[in-house]
Amino acid sequence: MKALKITLALMAVGYLVSGCNSAADVASHNLSKAADSFEVTRRVVFYNGITGEYMLTVEGLCSLGNWDKVKELSITCKVGPDAYKKHFLGLSDNVTYFVEQMEPSKASVYHYRVIFKPSTILPNIDMQ
């Protein structure tokens, strides 16, 4: 019985420790959540790696596409209280991009950030 209790206690500790992330991982996750909620000002620059010239710059409260296809990138930017613009960009062997966060943002390193939006669970339905 004592061996079973020790085994269960060790399993519980192992389970708890295996879910731990570094402070940097938690902060990075929380910053990404903030950016996806249009709370972080970013500058996205596309440039030609051969000529070294900038081709396009997108700046503002922007979120990068999370489920884009290979060699594609979508950027959605908030431009007003309920107004958004979405850009689709193709990448090639010589065209790449980098994203710069323009201002520092507060991010907890102790707690994950969870955003609950009831409107996404119960959306408005447009009838045509």
Buried (B, 14 or more C-beta within 10 A) or exposed (E): EEEEEEEEEEEEEEEEEEEEEEEEEBBBBBBBBBBBBBEBBBBBBBBEEEEEEEEEEBEBBBBBBEEBEEEEBBBBBBEEEEEEEEBEBEBEEEBEBEBEEEEEBEBEEEEEBEEEEEEEEEEEEEEE
